[in-house]
Amino acid sequence: MLLYEFGKAVNSYMEDPHHLLDEIMNAAFRTLDAERGVIALIDEQTGDMTCELIRDNTGDLKPEKLEVSKTIVHKV
């Protein structure tokens, strides 16, 4: 179900990457029993990770309010 939701979002929002990430996060929250979600991307040139979208299950969370374990992120 989750892969279907992701595929649907990708096909619908290819023109707007931010909206695509938002829809992927929405699908993840609808499908998983999660309290928080983070979408991080790796810069291909520098190798640095950037958090593109951070949210909690209430719908709003500012990036500076969430500490993300780099160990967990690298394992994922």
N, CA, C, O and CB atoms as a CASP TS submission, in Angstrom:
PFRMAT TS
TARGET T0000
AUTHOR 0000-0000-0000
METHOD Language model
MODEL 1
PARENT N/A
ATOM      1  N   MET     1       0.824  -1.198   0.000  1.00  0.00           N
ATOM      2  CA  MET     1       0.000   0.000   0.000  1.00  0.00           C
ATOM      3  C   MET     1       0.869   1.264   0.000  1.00  0.00           C
ATOM      4  O   MET     1       0.601   2.204  -0.747  1.00  0.00           O
ATOM      5  CB  MET     1      -0.938  -0.003   1.214  1.00  0.00           C
ATOM      6  N   LEU     2       1.905   1.281   0.835  1.00  0.00           N
ATOM      7  CA  LEU     2       2.763   2.460   0.926  1.00  0.00           C
ATOM      8  C   LEU     2       3.481   2.717  -0.404  1.00  0.00           C
ATOM      9  O   LEU     2       3.569   3.863  -0.843  1.00  0.00           O
ATOM     10  CB  LEU     2       3.790   2.288   2.062  1.00  0.00           C
ATOM     11  N   LEU     3       3.989   1.672  -1.042  1.00  0.00           N
ATOM     12  CA  LEU     3       4.658   1.847  -2.334  1.00  0.00           C
ATOM     13  C   LEU     3       3.697   2.363  -3.388  1.00  0.00           C
ATOM     14  O   LEU     3       4.074   3.175  -4.233  1.00  0.00           O
ATOM     15  CB  LEU     3       5.278   0.533  -2.796  1.00  0.00           C
ATOM     16  N   TYR     4       2.464   1.897  -3.345  1.00  0.00           N
ATOM     17  CA  TYR     4       1.447   2.394  -4.262  1.00  0.00           C
ATOM     18  C   TYR     4       1.227   3.895  -4.046  1.00  0.00           C
ATOM     19  O   TYR     4       1.169   4.663  -5.007  1.00  0.00           O
ATOM     20  CB  TYR     4       0.122   1.621  -4.075  1.00  0.00           C
ATOM     21  N   GLU     5       1.107   4.306  -2.784  1.00  0.00           N
ATOM     22  CA  GLU     5       0.900   5.722  -2.458  1.00  0.00           C
ATOM     23  C   GLU     5       2.087   6.567  -2.942  1.00  0.00           C
ATOM     24  O   GLU     5       1.893   7.645  -3.503  1.00  0.00           O
ATOM     25  CB  GLU     5       0.700   5.902  -0.932  1.00  0.00           C
ATOM     26  N   PHE     6       3.302   6.080  -2.724  1.00  0.00           N
ATOM     27  CA  PHE     6       4.492   6.811  -3.174  1.00  0.00           C
ATOM     28  C   PHE     6       4.510   6.931  -4.697  1.00  0.00           C
ATOM     29  O   PHE     6       4.788   7.998  -5.243  1.00  0.00           O
ATOM     30  CB  PHE     6       5.775   6.110  -2.683  1.00  0.00           C
ATOM     31  N   GLY     7       4.211   5.829  -5.369  1.00  0.00           N
ATOM     32  CA  GLY     7       4.191   5.854  -6.831  1.00  0.00           C
ATOM     33  C   GLY     7       3.164   6.817  -7.376  1.00  0.00           C
ATOM     34  O   GLY     7       3.416   7.533  -8.345  1.00  0.00           O
ATOM     35  N   LYS     8       2.006   6.831  -6.747  1.00  0.00           N
ATOM     36  CA  LYS     8       0.942   7.750  -7.154  1.00  0.00           C
ATOM     37  C   LYS     8       1.390   9.206  -6.976  1.00  0.00           C
ATOM     38  O   LYS     8       1.144  10.046  -7.842  1.00  0.00           O
ATOM     39  CB  LYS     8      -0.344   7.481  -6.339  1.00  0.00           C
ATOM     40  N   ALA     9       2.044   9.494  -5.854  1.00  0.00           N
ATOM     41  CA  ALA     9       2.524  10.856  -5.590  1.00  0.00           C
ATOM     42  C   ALA     9       3.586  11.254  -6.604  1.00  0.00           C
ATOM     43  O   ALA     9       3.573  12.380  -7.101  1.00  0.00           O
ATOM     44  CB  ALA     9       3.088  10.967  -4.159  1.00  0.00           C
ATOM     45  N   VAL    10       4.500  10.350  -6.917  1.00  0.00           N
ATOM     46  CA  VAL    10       5.564  10.655  -7.878  1.00  0.00           C
ATOM     47  C   VAL    10       4.962  10.990  -9.237  1.00  0.00           C
ATOM     48  O   VAL    10       5.362  11.965  -9.873  1.00  0.00           O
ATOM     49  CB  VAL    10       6.548   9.469  -8.003  1.00  0.00           C
ATOM     50  N   ASN    11       4.011  10.194  -9.678  1.00  0.00           N
ATOM     51  CA  ASN    11       3.392  10.437 -10.983  1.00  0.00           C
ATOM     52  C   ASN    11       2.589  11.732 -11.014  1.00  0.00           C
ATOM     53  O   ASN    11       2.510  12.381 -12.057  1.00  0.00           O
ATOM     54  CB  ASN    11       2.494   9.276 -11.355  1.00  0.00           C
ATOM     55  N   SER    12       2.002  12.113  -9.903  1.00  0.00           N
ATOM     56  CA  SER    12       1.145  13.294  -9.865  1.00  0.00           C
ATOM     57  C   SER    12       1.903  14.609  -9.721  1.00  0.00           C
ATOM     58  O   SER    12       1.433  15.646 -10.188  1.00  0.00           O
ATOM     59  CB  SER    12       0.178  13.165  -8.744  1.00  0.00           C
ATOM     60  N   TYR    13       3.075  14.579  -9.078  1.00  0.00           N
ATOM     61  CA  TYR    13       3.725  15.837  -8.711  1.00  0.00           C
ATOM     62  C   TYR    13       5.178  15.952  -9.187  1.00  0.00           C
ATOM     63  O   TYR    13       5.994  16.591  -8.523  1.00  0.00           O
ATOM     64  CB  TYR    13       3.683  16.000  -7.224  1.00  0.00           C
ATOM     65  N   MET    14       5.501  15.348 -10.311  1.00  0.00           N
ATOM     66  CA  MET    14       6.881  15.397 -10.821  1.00  0.00           C
ATOM     67  C   MET    14       7.346  16.826 -11.107  1.00  0.00           C
ATOM     68  O   MET    14       8.538  17.121 -11.009  1.00  0.00           O
ATOM     69  CB  MET    14       6.997  14.560 -12.093  1.00  0.00           C
ATOM     70  N   GLU    15       6.428  17.698 -11.453  1.00  0.00           N
ATOM     71  CA  GLU    15       6.789  19.069 -11.809  1.00  0.00           C
ATOM     72  C   GLU    15       7.138  19.927 -10.596  1.00  0.00           C
ATOM     73  O   GLU    15       7.833  20.932 -10.739  1.00  0.00           O
ATOM     74  CB  GLU    15       5.659  19.711 -12.569  1.00  0.00           C
ATOM     75  N   ASP    16       6.672  19.553  -9.413  1.00  0.00           N
ATOM     76  CA  ASP    16       6.865  20.359  -8.206  1.00  0.00           C
ATOM     77  C   ASP    16       7.499  19.493  -7.118  1.00  0.00           C
ATOM     78  O   ASP    16       6.784  18.837  -6.361  1.00  0.00           O
ATOM     79  CB  ASP    16       5.511  20.961  -7.715  1.00  0.00           C
ATOM     80  N   PRO    17       8.839  19.482  -7.028  1.00  0.00           N
ATOM     81  CA  PRO    17       9.527  18.587  -6.088  1.00  0.00           C
ATOM     82  C   PRO    17       9.114  18.781  -4.627  1.00  0.00           C
ATOM     83  O   PRO    17       8.994  17.796  -3.898  1.00  0.00           O
ATOM     84  CB  PRO    17      11.010  18.785  -6.207  1.00  0.00           C
ATOM     85  N   HIS    18       8.894  20.017  -4.179  1.00  0.00           N
ATOM     86  CA  HIS    18       8.514  20.235  -2.782  1.00  0.00           C
ATOM     87  C   HIS    18       7.141  19.624  -2.504  1.00  0.00           C
ATOM     88  O   HIS    18       6.934  18.995  -1.466  1.00  0.00           O
ATOM     89  CB  HIS    18       8.507  21.745  -2.450  1.00  0.00           C
ATOM     90  N   HIS    19       6.218  19.811  -3.423  1.00  0.00           N
ATOM     91  CA  HIS    19       4.886  19.241  -3.259  1.00  0.00           C
ATOM     92  C   HIS    19       4.959  17.710  -3.284  1.00  0.00           C
ATOM     93  O   HIS    19       4.226  17.037  -2.560  1.00  0.00           O
ATOM     94  CB  HIS    19       3.934  19.757  -4.365  1.00  0.00           C
ATOM     95  N   LEU    20       5.845  17.169  -4.119  1.00  0.00           N
ATOM     96  CA  LEU    20       6.043  15.724  -4.173  1.00  0.00           C
ATOM     97  C   LEU    20       6.498  15.192  -2.816  1.00  0.00           C
ATOM     98  O   LEU    20       5.960  14.199  -2.326  1.00  0.00           O
ATOM     99  CB  LEU    20       7.070  15.362  -5.259  1.00  0.00           C
ATOM    100  N   LEU    21       7.487  15.849  -2.208  1.00  0.00           N
ATOM    101  CA  LEU    21       7.970  15.417  -0.896  1.00  0.00           C
ATOM    102  C   LEU    21       6.865  15.523   0.153  1.00  0.00           C
ATOM    103  O   LEU    21       6.741  14.659   1.021  1.00  0.00           O
ATOM    104  CB  LEU    21       9.188  16.255  -0.469  1.00  0.00           C
ATOM    105  N   ASP    22       6.073  16.569   0.070  1.00  0.00           N
ATOM    106  CA  ASP    22       4.961  16.753   0.993  1.00  0.00           C
ATOM    107  C   ASP    22       3.946  15.615   0.847  1.00  0.00           C
ATOM    108  O   ASP    22       3.455  15.092   1.848  1.00  0.00           O
ATOM    109  CB  ASP    22       4.282  18.113   0.751  1.00  0.00           C
ATOM    110  N   GLU    23       3.631  15.234  -0.383  1.00  0.00           N
ATOM    111  CA  GLU    23       2.682  14.144  -0.611  1.00  0.00           C
ATOM    112  C   GLU    23       3.248  12.805  -0.158  1.00  0.00           C
ATOM    113  O   GLU    23       2.509  11.964   0.353  1.00  0.00           O
ATOM    114  CB  GLU    23       2.303  14.072  -2.087  1.00  0.00           C
ATOM    115  N   ILE    24       4.554  12.596  -0.338  1.00  0.00           N
ATOM    116  CA  ILE    24       5.188  11.367   0.146  1.00  0.00           C
ATOM    117  C   ILE    24       5.093  11.299   1.664  1.00  0.00           C
ATOM    118  O   ILE    24       4.801  10.243   2.226  1.00  0.00           O
ATOM    119  CB  ILE    24       6.668  11.294  -0.306  1.00  0.00           C
ATOM    120  N   MET    25       5.339  12.422   2.326  1.00  0.00           N
ATOM    121  CA  MET    25       5.227  12.457   3.787  1.00  0.00           C
ATOM    122  C   MET    25       3.786  12.189   4.217  1.00  0.00           C
ATOM    123  O   MET    25       3.558  11.452   5.176  1.00  0.00           O
ATOM    124  CB  MET    25       5.704  13.821   4.338  1.00  0.00           C
ATOM    125  N   ASN    26       2.818  12.773   3.523  1.00  0.00           N
ATOM    126  CA  ASN    26       1.401  12.525   3.833  1.00  0.00           C
ATOM    127  C   ASN    26       1.072  11.039   3.708  1.00  0.00           C
ATOM    128  O   ASN    26       0.393  10.476   4.566  1.00  0.00           O
ATOM    129  CB  ASN    26       0.488  13.350   2.899  1.00  0.00           C
ATOM    130  N   ALA    27       1.553  10.408   2.641  1.00  0.00           N
ATOM    131  CA  ALA    27       1.292   8.981   2.422  1.00  0.00           C
ATOM    132  C   ALA    27       1.932   8.148   3.522  1.00  0.00           C
ATOM    133  O   ALA    27       1.339   7.172   3.982  1.00  0.00           O
ATOM    134  CB  ALA    27       1.820   8.534   1.044  1.00  0.00           C
ATOM    135  N   ALA    28       3.124   8.518   3.948  1.00  0.00           N
ATOM    136  CA  ALA    28       3.802   7.783   5.015  1.00  0.00           C
ATOM    137  C   ALA    28       3.009   7.869   6.318  1.00  0.00           C
ATOM    138  O   ALA    28       2.842   6.864   7.010  1.00  0.00           O
ATOM    139  CB  ALA    28       5.229   8.327   5.222  1.00  0.00           C
ATOM    140  N   PHE    29       2.523   9.058   6.654  1.00  0.00           N
ATOM    141  CA  PHE    29       1.738   9.215   7.882  1.00  0.00           C
ATOM    142  C   PHE    29       0.400   8.483   7.806  1.00  0.00           C
ATOM    143  O   PHE    29      -0.078   7.965   8.815  1.00  0.00           O
ATOM    144  CB  PHE    29       1.499  10.691   8.164  1.00  0.00           C
ATOM    145  N   ARG    30      -0.209   8.438   6.617  1.00  0.00           N
ATOM    146  CA  ARG    30      -1.474   7.705   6.468  1.00  0.00           C
ATOM    147  C   ARG    30      -1.262   6.207   6.616  1.00  0.00           C
ATOM    148  O   ARG    30      -2.149   5.501   7.096  1.00  0.00           O
ATOM    149  CB  ARG    30      -2.113   8.007   5.108  1.00  0.00           C
ATOM    150  N   THR    31      -0.102   5.716   6.213  1.00  0.00           N
ATOM    151  CA  THR    31       0.144   4.284   6.153  1.00  0.00           C
ATOM    152  C   THR    31       0.850   3.732   7.388  1.00  0.00           C
ATOM    153  O   THR    31       0.562   2.616   7.820  1.00  0.00           O
ATOM    154  CB  THR    31       0.951   3.970   4.942  1.00  0.00           C
ATOM    155  N   LEU    32       1.762   4.498   7.951  1.00  0.00           N
ATOM    156  CA  LEU    32       2.574   4.035   9.079  1.00  0.00           C
ATOM    157  C   LEU    32       2.075   4.645  10.383  1.00  0.00           C
ATOM    158  O   LEU    32       1.467   5.716  10.378  1.00  0.00           O
ATOM    159  CB  LEU    32       4.058   4.387   8.860  1.00  0.00           C
ATOM    160  N   ASP    33       2.322   3.985  11.472  1.00  0.00           N
ATOM    161  CA  ASP    33       1.985   4.518  12.785  1.00  0.00           C
ATOM    162  C   ASP    33       3.198   5.295  13.297  1.00  0.00           C
ATOM    163  O   ASP    33       3.911   4.840  14.191  1.00  0.00           O
ATOM    164  CB  ASP    33       1.574   3.373  13.783  1.00  0.00           C
ATOM    165  N   ALA    34       3.416   6.472  12.717  1.00  0.00           N
ATOM    166  CA  ALA    34       4.607   7.263  13.028  1.00  0.00           C
ATOM    167  C   ALA    34       4.223   8.524  13.788  1.00  0.00           C
ATOM    168  O   ALA    34       3.147   9.086  13.585  1.00  0.00           O
ATOM    169  CB  ALA    34       5.370   7.626  11.743  1.00  0.00           C
ATOM    170  N   GLU    35       5.123   8.959  14.667  1.00  0.00           N
ATOM    171  CA  GLU    35       4.933  10.220  15.384  1.00  0.00           C
ATOM    172  C   GLU    35       5.624  11.368  14.661  1.00  0.00           C
ATOM    173  O   GLU    35       5.146  12.502  14.680  1.00  0.00           O
ATOM    174  CB  GLU    35       5.463  10.107  16.817  1.00  0.00           C
ATOM    175  N   ARG    36       6.751  11.066  14.023  1.00  0.00           N
ATOM    176  CA  ARG    36       7.536  12.081  13.324  1.00  0.00           C
ATOM    177  C   ARG    36       8.042  11.524  12.008  1.00  0.00           C
ATOM    178  O   ARG    36       8.204  10.314  11.851  1.00  0.00           O
ATOM    179  CB  ARG    36       8.714  12.562  14.192  1.00  0.00           C
ATOM    180  N   GLY    37       8.290  12.424  11.062  1.00  0.00           N
ATOM    181  CA  GLY    37       8.861  12.012   9.783  1.00  0.00           C
ATOM    182  C   GLY    37       9.888  13.021   9.316  1.00  0.00           C
ATOM    183  O   GLY    37       9.750  14.224   9.535  1.00  0.00           O
ATOM    184  N   VAL    38      10.915  12.510   8.671  1.00  0.00           N
ATOM    185  CA  VAL    38      11.974  13.349   8.120  1.00  0.00           C
ATOM    186  C   VAL    38      12.284  12.842   6.721  1.00  0.00           C
ATOM    187  O   VAL    38      12.462  11.641   6.516  1.00  0.00           O
ATOM    188  CB  VAL    38      13.255  13.336   9.029  1.00  0.00           C
ATOM    189  N   ILE    39      12.348  13.751   5.762  1.00  0.00           N
ATOM    190  CA  ILE    39      12.839  13.409   4.438  1.00  0.00           C
ATOM    191  C   ILE    39      14.156  14.143   4.274  1.00  0.00           C
ATOM    192  O   ILE    39      14.203  15.373   4.251  1.00  0.00           O
ATOM    193  CB  ILE    39      11.806  13.786   3.302  1.00  0.00           C
ATOM    194  N   ALA    40      15.224  13.367   4.159  1.00  0.00           N
ATOM    195  CA  ALA    40      16.562  13.926   4.001  1.00  0.00           C
ATOM    196  C   ALA    40      17.097  13.535   2.630  1.00  0.00           C
ATOM    197  O   ALA    40      16.894  12.414   2.165  1.00  0.00           O
ATOM    198  CB  ALA    40      17.515  13.435   5.131  1.00  0.00           C
ATOM    199  N   LEU    41      17.773  14.465   2.002  1.00  0.00           N
ATOM    200  CA  LEU    41      18.383  14.217   0.702  1.00  0.00           C
ATOM    201  C   LEU    41      19.887  14.435   0.803  1.00  0.00           C
ATOM    202  O   LEU    41      20.363  15.227   1.616  1.00  0.00           O
ATOM    203  CB  LEU    41      17.766  15.133  -0.386  1.00  0.00           C
ATOM    204  N   ILE    42      20.621  13.719  -0.038  1.00  0.00           N
ATOM    205  CA  ILE    42      22.078  13.853  -0.081  1.00  0.00           C
ATOM    206  C   ILE    42      22.454  14.685  -1.294  1.00  0.00           C
ATOM    207  O   ILE    42      22.014  14.405  -2.409  1.00  0.00           O
ATOM    208  CB  ILE    42      22.776  12.460  -0.128  1.00  0.00           C
ATOM    209  N   ASP    43      23.265  15.704  -1.077  1.00  0.00           N
ATOM    210  CA  ASP    43      23.806  16.501  -2.163  1.00  0.00           C
ATOM    211  C   ASP    43      24.847  15.646  -2.890  1.00  0.00           C
ATOM    212  O   ASP    43      25.845  15.246  -2.289  1.00  0.00           O
ATOM    213  CB  ASP    43      24.429  17.847  -1.635  1.00  0.00           C
ATOM    214  N   GLU    44      24.624  15.365  -4.163  1.00  0.00           N
ATOM    215  CA  GLU    44      25.512  14.477  -4.910  1.00  0.00           C
ATOM    216  C   GLU    44      26.929  15.025  -5.036  1.00  0.00           C
ATOM    217  O   GLU    44      27.882  14.252  -5.134  1.00  0.00           O
ATOM    218  CB  GLU    44      24.946  14.229  -6.282  1.00  0.00           C
ATOM    219  N   GLN    45      27.079  16.328  -5.035  1.00  0.00           N
ATOM    220  CA  GLN    45      28.407  16.913  -5.219  1.00  0.00           C
ATOM    221  C   GLN    45      29.203  16.974  -3.924  1.00  0.00           C
ATOM    222  O   GLN    45      30.408  16.722  -3.922  1.00  0.00           O
ATOM    223  CB  GLN    45      28.283  18.300  -5.799  1.00  0.00           C
ATOM    224  N   THR    46      28.536  17.307  -2.818  1.00  0.00           N
ATOM    225  CA  THR    46      29.259  17.462  -1.550  1.00  0.00           C
ATOM    226  C   THR    46      29.122  16.251  -0.645  1.00  0.00           C
ATOM    227  O   THR    46      29.955  16.040   0.236  1.00  0.00           O
ATOM    228  CB  THR    46      28.767  18.687  -0.821  1.00  0.00           C
ATOM    229  N   GLY    47      28.081  15.453  -0.850  1.00  0.00           N
ATOM    230  CA  GLY    47      27.823  14.320   0.024  1.00  0.00           C
ATOM    231  C   GLY    47      27.138  14.711   1.318  1.00  0.00           C
ATOM    232  O   GLY    47      26.904  13.861   2.177  1.00  0.00           O
ATOM    233  N   ASP    48      26.810  16.001   1.473  1.00  0.00           N
ATOM    234  CA  ASP    48      26.146  16.481   2.683  1.00  0.00           C
ATOM    235  C   ASP    48      24.657  16.128   2.654  1.00  0.00           C
ATOM    236  O   ASP    48      24.016  16.127   1.603  1.00  0.00           O
ATOM    237  CB  ASP    48      26.333  18.007   2.833  1.00  0.00           C
ATOM    238  N   MET    49      24.139  15.831   3.834  1.00  0.00           N
ATOM    239  CA  MET    49      22.727  15.533   3.971  1.00  0.00           C
ATOM    240  C   MET    49      21.978  16.799   4.377  1.00  0.00           C
ATOM    241  O   MET    49      22.422  17.545   5.249  1.00  0.00           O
ATOM    242  CB  MET    49      22.501  14.406   5.001  1.00  0.00           C
ATOM    243  N   THR    50      20.847  17.027   3.739  1.00  0.00           N
ATOM    244  CA  THR    50      19.989  18.148   4.118  1.00  0.00           C
ATOM    245  C   THR    50      18.589  17.613   4.407  1.00  0.00           C
ATOM    246  O   THR    50      18.073  16.766   3.677  1.00  0.00           O
ATOM    247  CB  THR    50      19.951  19.240   2.994  1.00  0.00           C
ATOM    248  N   CYS    51      17.991  18.110   5.465  1.00  0.00           N
ATOM    249  CA  CYS    51      16.620  17.741   5.804  1.00  0.00           C
ATOM    250  C   CYS    51      15.694  18.630   4.993  1.00  0.00           C
ATOM    251  O   CYS    51      15.619  19.837   5.219  1.00  0.00           O
ATOM    252  CB  CYS    51      16.344  17.883   7.344  1.00  0.00           C
ATOM    253  N   GLU    52      14.997  18.029   4.057  1.00  0.00           N
ATOM    254  CA  GLU    52      14.110  18.782   3.171  1.00  0.00           C
ATOM    255  C   GLU    52      12.732  18.989   3.774  1.00  0.00           C
ATOM    256  O   GLU    52      12.077  19.999   3.517  1.00  0.00           O
ATOM    257  CB  GLU    52      13.979  18.073   1.844  1.00  0.00           C
ATOM    258  N   LEU    53      12.294  18.025   4.580  1.00  0.00           N
ATOM    259  CA  LEU    53      10.958  18.123   5.154  1.00  0.00           C
ATOM    260  C   LEU    53      10.949  17.407   6.495  1.00  0.00           C
ATOM    261  O   LEU    53      11.363  16.252   6.596  1.00  0.00           O
ATOM    262  CB  LEU    53       9.888  17.524   4.196  1.00  0.00           C
ATOM    263  N   ILE    54      10.479  18.093   7.511  1.00  0.00           N
ATOM    264  CA  ILE    54      10.377  17.524   8.850  1.00  0.00           C
ATOM    265  C   ILE    54       8.972  17.827   9.354  1.00  0.00           C
ATOM    266  O   ILE    54       8.501  18.962   9.276  1.00  0.00           O
ATOM    267  CB  ILE    54      11.482  18.102   9.822  1.00  0.00           C
ATOM    268  N   ARG    55       8.312  16.795   9.872  1.00  0.00           N
ATOM    269  CA  ARG    55       6.941  17.000  10.346  1.00  0.00           C
ATOM    270  C   ARG    55       6.639  16.011  11.468  1.00  0.00           C
ATOM    271  O   ARG    55       7.228  14.933  11.544  1.00  0.00           O
ATOM    272  CB  ARG    55       5.918  16.839   9.182  1.00  0.00           C
ATOM    273  N   ASP    56       5.707  16.405  12.337  1.00  0.00           N
ATOM    274  CA  ASP    56       5.204  15.442  13.315  1.00  0.00           C
ATOM    275  C   ASP    56       3.763  15.094  12.944  1.00  0.00           C
ATOM    276  O   ASP    56       3.226  15.623  11.972  1.00  0.00           O
ATOM    277  CB  ASP    56       5.291  16.014  14.777  1.00  0.00           C
ATOM    278  N   ASN    57       3.147  14.218  13.706  1.00  0.00           N
ATOM    279  CA  ASN    57       1.816  13.757  13.327  1.00  0.00           C
ATOM    280  C   ASN    57       0.717  14.792  13.521  1.00  0.00           C
ATOM    281  O   ASN    57      -0.436  14.532  13.174  1.00  0.00           O
ATOM    282  CB  ASN    57       1.477  12.541  14.105  1.00  0.00           C
ATOM    283  N   THR    58       1.047  15.969  14.071  1.00  0.00           N
ATOM    284  CA  THR    58       0.069  17.057  14.141  1.00  0.00           C
ATOM    285  C   THR    58       0.110  17.899  12.878  1.00  0.00           C
ATOM    286  O   THR    58      -0.784  18.711  12.640  1.00  0.00           O
ATOM    287  CB  THR    58       0.328  17.938  15.370  1.00  0.00           C
ATOM    288  N   GLY    59       1.156  17.706  12.057  1.00  0.00           N
ATOM    289  CA  GLY    59       1.242  18.424  10.791  1.00  0.00           C
ATOM    290  C   GLY    59       2.241  19.563  10.780  1.00  0.00           C
ATOM    291  O   GLY    59       2.558  20.089   9.714  1.00  0.00           O
ATOM    292  N   ASP    60       2.747  19.959  11.943  1.00  0.00           N
ATOM    293  CA  ASP    60       3.714  21.048  11.922  1.00  0.00           C
ATOM    294  C   ASP    60       4.840  20.781  12.905  1.00  0.00           C
ATOM    295  O   ASP    60       4.604  20.431  14.062  1.00  0.00           O
ATOM    296  CB  ASP    60       3.034  22.378  12.243  1.00  0.00           C
ATOM    297  N   LEU    61       6.037  20.949  12.441  1.00  0.00           N
ATOM    298  CA  LEU    61       7.212  20.832  13.289  1.00  0.00           C
ATOM    299  C   LEU    61       8.332  21.587  12.597  1.00  0.00           C
ATOM    300  O   LEU    61       8.660  21.313  11.442  1.00  0.00           O
ATOM    301  CB  LEU    61       7.599  19.330  13.553  1.00  0.00           C
ATOM    302  N   LYS    62       8.900  22.513  13.292  1.00  0.00           N
ATOM    303  CA  LYS    62       9.988  23.286  12.703  1.00  0.00           C
ATOM    304  C   LYS    62      11.279  22.481  12.812  1.00  0.00           C
ATOM    305  O   LYS    62      11.521  21.830  13.828  1.00  0.00           O
ATOM    306  CB  LYS    62      10.136  24.673  13.402  1.00  0.00           C
ATOM    307  N   PRO    63      12.104  22.520  11.774  1.00  0.00           N
ATOM    308  CA  PRO    63      13.330  21.722  11.781  1.00  0.00           C
ATOM    309  C   PRO    63      14.213  21.940  12.998  1.00  0.00           C
ATOM    310  O   PRO    63      14.860  21.003  13.465  1.00  0.00           O
ATOM    311  CB  PRO    63      14.115  22.018  10.560  1.00  0.00           C
ATOM    312  N   GLU    64      14.250  23.153  13.518  1.00  0.00           N
ATOM    313  CA  GLU    64      15.122  23.417  14.661  1.00  0.00           C
ATOM    314  C   GLU    64      14.612  22.779  15.952  1.00  0.00           C
ATOM    315  O   GLU    64      15.336  22.738  16.946  1.00  0.00           O
ATOM    316  CB  GLU    64      15.270  24.907  14.858  1.00  0.00           C
ATOM    317  N   LYS    65      13.376  22.283  15.947  1.00  0.00           N
ATOM    318  CA  LYS    65      12.812  21.669  17.136  1.00  0.00           C
ATOM    319  C   LYS    65      13.037  20.162  17.195  1.00  0.00           C
ATOM    320  O   LYS    65      12.696  19.529  18.195  1.00  0.00           O
ATOM    321  CB  LYS    65      11.347  21.960  17.203  1.00  0.00           C
ATOM    322  N   LEU    66      13.598  19.583  16.153  1.00  0.00           N
ATOM    323  CA  LEU    66      13.765  18.140  16.101  1.00  0.00           C
ATOM    324  C   LEU    66      15.239  17.794  15.991  1.00  0.00           C
ATOM    325  O   LEU    66      15.942  18.272  15.101  1.00  0.00           O
ATOM    326  CB  LEU    66      12.982  17.542  14.926  1.00  0.00           C
ATOM    327  N   GLU    67      15.692  16.954  16.911  1.00  0.00           N
ATOM    328  CA  GLU    67      17.048  16.449  16.830  1.00  0.00           C
ATOM    329  C   GLU    67      16.999  15.104  16.125  1.00  0.00           C
ATOM    330  O   GLU    67      16.262  14.203  16.525  1.00  0.00           O
ATOM    331  CB  GLU    67      17.701  16.331  18.244  1.00  0.00           C
ATOM    332  N   VAL    68      17.791  14.983  15.076  1.00  0.00           N
ATOM    333  CA  VAL    68      17.812  13.763  14.289  1.00  0.00           C
ATOM    334  C   VAL    68      19.122  13.043  14.539  1.00  0.00           C
ATOM    335  O   VAL    68      20.196  13.628  14.403  1.00  0.00           O
ATOM    336  CB  VAL    68      17.624  14.064  12.783  1.00  0.00           C
ATOM    337  N   SER    69      19.033  11.770  14.906  1.00  0.00           N
ATOM    338  CA  SER    69      20.218  10.967  15.129  1.00  0.00           C
ATOM    339  C   SER    69      20.879  10.659  13.792  1.00  0.00           C
ATOM    340  O   SER    69      20.281  10.004  12.938  1.00  0.00           O
ATOM    341  CB  SER    69      19.868   9.667  15.882  1.00  0.00           C
ATOM    342  N   LYS    70      22.092  11.122  13.609  1.00  0.00           N
ATOM    343  CA  LYS    70      22.796  10.863  12.350  1.00  0.00           C
ATOM    344  C   LYS    70      23.102   9.377  12.196  1.00  0.00           C
ATOM    345  O   LYS    70      23.157   8.867  11.077  1.00  0.00           O
ATOM    346  CB  LYS    70      24.097  11.679  12.282  1.00  0.00           C
ATOM    347  N   THR    71      23.301   8.680  13.317  1.00  0.00           N
ATOM    348  CA  THR    71      23.550   7.235  13.257  1.00  0.00           C
ATOM    349  C   THR    71      22.336   6.529  12.669  1.00  0.00           C
ATOM    350  O   THR    71      22.474   5.679  11.790  1.00  0.00           O
ATOM    351  CB  THR    71      23.878   6.668  14.666  1.00  0.00           C
ATOM    352  N   ILE    72      21.160   6.876  13.147  1.00  0.00           N
ATOM    353  CA  ILE    72      19.929   6.254  12.630  1.00  0.00           C
ATOM    354  C   ILE    72      19.728   6.614  11.172  1.00  0.00           C
ATOM    355  O   ILE    72      19.377   5.753  10.365  1.00  0.00           O
ATOM    356  CB  ILE    72      18.701   6.692  13.456  1.00  0.00           C
ATOM    357  N   VAL    73      19.942   7.862  10.825  1.00  0.00           N
ATOM    358  CA  VAL    73      19.746   8.291   9.436  1.00  0.00           C
ATOM    359  C   VAL    73      20.695   7.535   8.514  1.00  0.00           C
ATOM    360  O   VAL    73      20.289   7.100   7.436  1.00  0.00           O
ATOM    361  CB  VAL    73      19.963   9.816   9.296  1.00  0.00           C
ATOM    362  N   HIS    74      21.940   7.375   8.915  1.00  0.00           N
ATOM    363  CA  HIS    74      22.890   6.662   8.059  1.00  0.00           C
ATOM    364  C   HIS    74      22.537   5.183   7.936  1.00  0.00           C
ATOM    365  O   HIS    74      22.766   4.585   6.885  1.00  0.00           O
ATOM    366  CB  HIS    74      24.309   6.814   8.606  1.00  0.00           C
ATOM    367  N   LYS    75      21.988   4.584   8.982  1.00  0.00           N
ATOM    368  CA  LYS    75      21.560   3.194   8.902  1.00  0.00           C
ATOM    369  C   LYS    75      20.375   3.032   7.979  1.00  0.00           C
ATOM    370  O   LYS    75      20.280   2.053   7.239  1.00  0.00           O
ATOM    371  CB  LYS    75      21.217   2.667  10.276  1.00  0.00           C
ATOM    372  N   VAL    76      19.467   4.002   8.026  1.00  0.00           N
ATOM    373  CA  VAL    76      18.282   3.933   7.169  1.00  0.00           C
ATOM    374  C   VAL    76      18.697   4.138   5.730  1.00  0.00           C
ATOM    375  O   VAL    76      17.853   4.118   4.835  1.00  0.00           O
ATOM    376  CB  VAL    76      17.225   4.983   7.584  1.00  0.00           C
TER
END
